[in-house]
Amino acid sequence: MTRAASLMLALTTIVCAAPKDDASSQKAFESKPLPVALAVEEVAHGLDNPVYLTAPANDPRLYIVEQPGRIRIVENGKLADKPFLDIRNKVGYGGERGLLSVAFHPQYQTNGFLFVNYTDKNGDTRIERYTSSSTDRSVADPASAKLILTIDQPYANHNGGLNLFGPDGMLYVGMGDGGRQGDPHGNGQNRSVLLGKLLRINVDRADPYLVPTANPYSKGGGRGEIWAIGLRNPWRFAFDRFTGLLYIADVGQDKYEEINVVQMSIAGVNYGWNVMEGPSCYKPSSFCNQAGMQKPALSYSHENSACSVIGGFVYRGEKIPEIKGQYFYSDYCNSWLRSFGFADGKVTDQHEWPVGKLGSIASFGEDSQGELYICSSNGRVYRIVKTPGNPAR
């Protein structure tokens, strides 16, 4: 059961036993003075549940993922009538299911490859590659589908949903624990299954993919595709190419939301679920062995109606230099806009940005120039911009 059925997000569910607090890891949010005033401007409306936005390198267009199964293009400020890709006939849409993301190959301008993550009609996750026309990059051929990976889903929620190429050229895939309350099958800590994990595969060196030798279980001890374990539902994650940091926003259970920050080169990180939830024990203390588990860089409780963390990106654009290096995120139920810096292994410079009501924020997006966008359940997409006149508020 989800707290907000209008979108596919893996929102938190209620369990019988609440975890014990770890007060040393949980600090109240303190917004520091804002270095600049931010606002949002609408770039598209009338979309059908927009859940992601991205763009290939050196492409000025915006590619918006609609959950029912289409990818739309915004070009020169206008939403094109013809979809870039339409696979609604294949997508199992509803609740937390649907077309959830697209990742363009780093050499997209040459090979035309894009990789989508969607839930099929049976409720299972499929990663498929499509190819756009070599003569018209404004359309991808639905008949060009090539299956890369399929993962059985035992329940209807916690699908994860993000495909993202890392700076190393590998395709990373965020997988939720499979659903229900409390990870009943123990998938988060089970190295023999792909659920509850961050996966890392090489889609260039084999058909359909190669397991990289640097993956922690490439030579045994678990599924070779696994890069990290112990995740509940990593709906969105991001790489900061300037610092080599990986940010994972992992949706919590009944008490905490968390954001993890680690060096992307570190293999085999255990993020704790379902032994840990956020900074504290999820299981009773007698079963809560935290040895070797990564605690979140930031967590917040479900006080004030918070329910589901929505991870974004580190700003690396050029139009708002005052916020470079800030990681932006939100919460689906509150839809505030917050950010923080990260240095010397800890969170710095936390901010909350008064940009007005945006509906329920479902996802963030990043264009080819590093500017940031917000996808809202109100069918609109917004660009984060500097307020004219630039008076910090």
N, C-alpha and C positions, 0 to 999 in steps of 0.2 A: 504494500500500500504506500502511496506517495502522498506528500503533503500538498502538492500542487499538481493536479492531473492534467492541466492544460498544456503542459510541455513534457518532453521526454526526460527531463533532468532527474537524476537519481537522488531524490530528496530524502531527507532523513526519515526513519521509521522508529516507532517506539518499541523498546524492549523492556523486559521486566526488571532487570537489575541495572541500576545506574552505576557508572564507574566512579571510583574515588578520585577526588581532585588532586592534582599535583600543583599546588599553589606556586611553587618555585618556577613553573614553566608557563603559568597563565598570568598575563599582565593586562591591565585595563588599557583600552585603546586611548592613546594620547596624541591628538592631532597637533603637530607643530605649526607655526605660522606659515602660511602659504607663500611660496616664492613667486607665484604668478597667478592670475585669475584665469580659470578655464571655463569653457562653455562647450556646448555641442551644437552641431548643425546637421540637419537632416540631409541625407544623400539619397535615400530611397524610401518609398512607402508602398503600401498595398501588397506586401510580400506575404507568403503563406508560411508562417512560423519560421522565420530566418534564424538559423542556429550556428552559422559560422561564416566568416569572410576571410578571403585570402587573395593572393595574386602571384603569378609566376614572376621570376626575376625580370626586371626591365620592362614590365608590362604595366602601363598606366591604368588599365581597366581594373574593376573590382569584380570578384567572383563570389556570389552570395549563395550559400547552401540553404535550400528550403527543406524542412524536415520531411514533407510527404514524398520527396524524390526528385526534385529539380535543382539545377544550378543555374542561376541567373547572372547576367552581366550588366554592370553599370559602366557606361562609356560616355565620356564628355558630359557627365552629370545627368544622364538619362538612363532609366532602366529599360533595357531592350525587351521587346515583346517576345522574341524568340528565345527559348532557353538554350543555354550552352550545352546542357545535358538533361535529358528527361528519362528517368528510369522508374517512374511511378508504378509501372506494371510489375516491377520486381520487388519493390520495397514494401515491407510490412510496417505500416505506419499507425501509430497510436500510442498514447502514454509516453513511455520513454524510448520507444522504438522509432526507427525511420532512417532516412539518410542523414548522417551525423557529421561528416566532414569530408573534405577533399584535400589532397596534397599534390602539388605539382612537382614533377621530377626536376632536380637541379639543372638538367639539360633539356628542359621542356621545349625551349625554342628550337632545338634540333630534332628531338625524338617525338615530341608531342604527347608524352606519357603523363597521365594523371591517375591518382590512386584514391578510390573512394572507400569509405567505411559505412556500411549500412546494415540494417536488420532485414532479413529476408522474410518471405511469407510464412516460414516455419518458426520465426522468432529467433533465428540464429545469426551470428555476426558473419559478415562476408567482407573481405578485403578484395577488391577487384581493380584491375588496371584497365583504363580506357585510353583511346588514342584520338587526338583531335586531327582534323584535316590538315595536311601539309600545305594546302593552298588557302585555307580559311581557318585561322586559329580561333574564330568566334563560335565554332561548333565542334562538339565531340561526337563520335559515332557510337550510338548505343549498341550496335552490332559488333563493336570491337572489343567487347568485354573479355577479359582473361582473368580467371580466378587465381588469386595469389594465396589466400588463406581463408579457411572457414573454421569457426569455433562454435561448438554447440552451446546454447544458452539454456540453463535449466529453468529459469524464471523470466518474467517479462521486464525486470528492471535491472539496474546496475550493468549497463552495457558498455561503460566507458564511452568510446566513440571517436577518439581523435587519432588520425594519421598525421605524422609530421616528420619531414626530413630533418635530420640533425646536421650540424656543421661538418660531421664526418661523412656525410653522404648516405648514411644508413636510414632506413625507414623505421621510425619508432611508432608503436601502436599501444595506446592506453586501453587496458581491459579491466572492467569492474569484476567484482567477486562472483557474479552470476545472479545475485538478487536474494530476496527475502530478508528477514531480520537476523542480524548477527552473524551472517556468513555460516549458515547451518551445515554446509559441507566442508568447512575449513579450507576453502580454496585459497584464501589469501596467503597461508603459510605452506601450502602444498606445492612443492617444486615440480610435481609431475603433471600439473595442469596449467593451462595458459590464463585461466581466470584469476583476477586479483593481481595482475602483473603489469609491468611495463615491458614490452617486447622490442627487440631490435633485430632487424633482418636486412640482408643485402639483396636488393632486387635487381642488381646489375650483373652478378657473376654466375648465376645459375637459373634454371627454370623449374619452379616459379621463383625460388629465392635460395640464397645460401645463408647458413648460420655462420655469423662471424666468429673466428677463432677466439677473439677477445671476450666473447660472451662468457659469463661465469660458469655455465653448465654445458659448454660446447663439447666437452670431453666426458660428460657424465655427471650424475648426481641430480639431474633435473632436465626439464625440456631445454633444448639448446637455444630456442628463440628468446628465452627469458633474459632480461637485462636487470630487472629489479623485482622484488616481491613485496607482499604485505600491504597491498593497496585495496581500498574498499570500492571506490569509484572515481578514478582519475579522469573526470569529465574533460578537463583541459589542462595542458601542460605547455611549457615554452622553454626555448633555449635563448640565452643571451650570448651572442657570438663574440661580444667584446670581452666578457669575463670568463667564458667557458662554464657558466652556471646553468643548471637545469632547475626549473621551477615547476613543481607539481602541486596543483590544488586538488586535494582529495576530499570528496564529500563525506561527511561524518554520519554517525548513526543517530543517537538521540540527544547528544549533549555538545559535541565539539565539531567545528570545522577546522581544517588545517591546510597550511601551505608549507611545503618542504622545499629546501634549497640546498643543493649539493653540487659539487663539481661533476660535470657531465661525464668525465672520463672514469669515474669510480663505478666499477661493475659490482653487481650483487648486493646493492643496498637493500636492507629489510626495513620497510616503513612501518611495520608493527601490527597492522590489522590481521586478525581480529583479537590479538593479545592486547593491543593498545588501541585506544580511540583518542586522537589528538595527543595531549601531553600526559594522559593518565591511563590507568589500567581499565580495560573494558571487561576483561574476565575477572573473576574473584582473585584476590591477591595471592592465594595459594597456587594459582595457575598463571600468574603474571610474571614470567621470567623475561625481563627486558634486555637481557644481555645481547649485545650486537644489534640492537634496534635503533634506528635513526629517529630522534625526536623532531617534531616540526620546528621550523624557524619561526612560525607564527601560527597561533590558533586563537579562536574566539568561540564563545559559548552561544547557546541558542536563546540567551536572554534577548529581550526586545524584538522577539519574533523572527530572529535569524533562523535560517533553515538549511541553506545549501550554498556552499562557496562556488563562485564562478571565477575561475582563473583567467588572467589575461596575458599581457606581454610586458616586457621591459621596453620602455620607450627609447628608441634609437633613431627617431626621425630628426629632421633639421628645422622644422618650423617652430618648435617650442624648446629651445635649448635649455630653458630653466628646469625642465623635468627629465632631462636625459639621465638614464640609469634608474629611474623609478619604475617599479613593477606595479601594474594596475590590476585591480581585482574588484569583485562585487559579491553580493549575496542575492540569490534569486527572490527571496521573500521581502527583503528590505530595499534592494536596488540602490543602495548608496554607492558612490564611487570613491574608492580608497586606493592609496598607493603607499609603497615604502621603498627605501633604498636598502642595500645589503652590502656590508663591508666587514672585513675581519671576522667573518663567521657569524654575524648577528644582524638583526633588523635595525635600520636607522631611519630617521626622517619620515615618520608616519604622517600621512595627510588624509584628510577627508575633504572632497571637492564638492562644493555646492553648485551643481549644474542643473538642478530642477528635476521634475518627475519624468521618468523615461519608460514607465511600465516595468514589467518584470524583465530584468536583464538576463538573457539566456546565454550570451557568449560575447567574447571580444573578437576583434579581427585586426589584421595588420596588412597594409598594402606594400607594394614593392619598394616604397621609399621609407618604410618604417613608421608611417603615421598610423594612429590607432583608431579603431572603430568599435561601436557598441551595437550588438544585435538585440532587439527587444521583442518581447512577445506581443507587442502592439502592432507588429507587422512593419516596423520601421527600422532603418539602420542609420546610425548617427556617427559623425566624425568628431573626435575630440579636437578642439581648437583653442587658441589663445583668445581671451576676451579682448575686443577692440579697446584700445587705450591702455590695456594691461595693468589695471589697478588691482593689486592683490587684495583679496577679501578675507 
